[in-house]
Amino acid sequence: MKNIIPILGAATLLMASCQGGTAKKTQAKIDSTIVANAAVTTDSVQCYQYIKNRDTATLSLKTLDNKLTGTLGYKLYEKDKNAGTVAGIIKGDTIIANYTFQSEGKTSVREVAFLKKGNQLTEGFGDVQEVNGETKFKDLSKLKFDGSMTFEKIDCK
């Protein structure tokens, strides 16, 4: 009987140590899964710039899943500059957003669209109409991404 108690104690310790190893492996697997999934859904900021002759424009986008927010500004030669915020969605390789900006002391809202190709965003243009005080595209399927205004990806400042 005296020998059984130390044997049971040793067996209990042995079983506890085996369980601890399994628990540690399971926790490590859970931790790595959380990290892998977090990489997919974390938000990221990307910056773009358009420069042609005396015209410039900058775009900064923060994305989370398929939604985005950011800033957009245009400095077009011999035109009033305007700057503001964008908020919208990503549909495949296309961004559709509302651009709320200040120009000539007035706040305006117009819909903007960009097509992503590699490290570039090409702004889309098409027929527009006013809807509830905002400028909207008449038909998103008829937008033209002709490359007349292509933003190159740059390092964010």
Residue pairs with C-beta under 8 A, 6 or more apart in sequence:
41 64
41 65
42 64
43 62
43 63
43 64
44 62
44 63
45 60
45 61
45 62
45 70
45 156
46 60
46 61
46 63
46 153
46 156
47 58
47 59
47 60
47 61
47 153
47 154
47 155
47 156
47 157
48 58
48 59
48 60
48 61
48 120
48 121
48 151
48 152
48 153
48 154
49 56
49 57
49 58
49 59
49 151
49 152
49 154
50 56
50 57
50 58
50 59
50 123
50 149
50 150
50 151
50 152
52 149
53 77
54 77
55 74
55 75
55 76
55 77
56 74
56 75
57 72
57 73
57 74
57 75
57 76
57 149
57 151
58 71
58 72
58 73
59 70
59 71
59 72
59 86
59 114
59 121
59 151
60 70
60 71
60 72
60 156
61 68
61 69
61 70
61 86
61 95
62 68
62 69
62 70
63 90
66 89
66 90
66 91
67 88
67 89
67 90
68 86
68 87
68 88
68 89
68 90
68 95
68 97
69 85
69 86
69 87
70 85
70 86
70 87
71 83
71 84
71 85
71 86
72 83
72 84
72 85
72 86
72 99
72 101
72 112
73 81
73 82
73 83
73 84
74 81
74 82
74 83
75 81
80 103
80 104
81 103
82 101
82 102
82 103
83 101
83 102
84 99
84 100
84 101
84 102
85 99
85 100
85 101
86 97
86 98
86 99
86 100
86 112
87 97
87 98
87 100
88 95
88 96
88 97
88 98
88 112
89 95
89 96
89 97
93 115
93 116
93 117
94 113
94 114
94 115
94 116
94 124
95 112
95 113
95 114
95 115
95 116
95 121
96 111
96 112
96 113
96 140
97 111
97 112
97 113
98 109
98 110
98 111
98 112
98 134
99 109
99 110
99 111
99 112
100 107
100 108
100 109
101 107
101 108
101 109
101 110
102 108
108 135
109 133
109 134
109 135
110 128
110 134
110 135
110 136
111 128
111 134
111 135
111 136
111 137
112 123
112 124
113 123
113 124
113 126
113 137
113 140
113 143
113 145
114 121
114 122
114 123
114 124
114 151
115 121
115 122
115 124
115 145
119 152
119 153
120 150
120 151
120 152
120 153
121 150
121 151
121 153
122 145
122 146
122 147
122 149
122 150
122 151
123 145
123 148
123 149
123 150
123 151
124 143
124 144
124 145
125 143
125 144
125 146
125 148
126 137
126 138
126 139
126 140
126 142
126 143
126 144
127 137
127 138
127 139
127 142
128 135
128 136
128 137
128 138
129 135
129 136
129 137
129 138
130 136
137 143
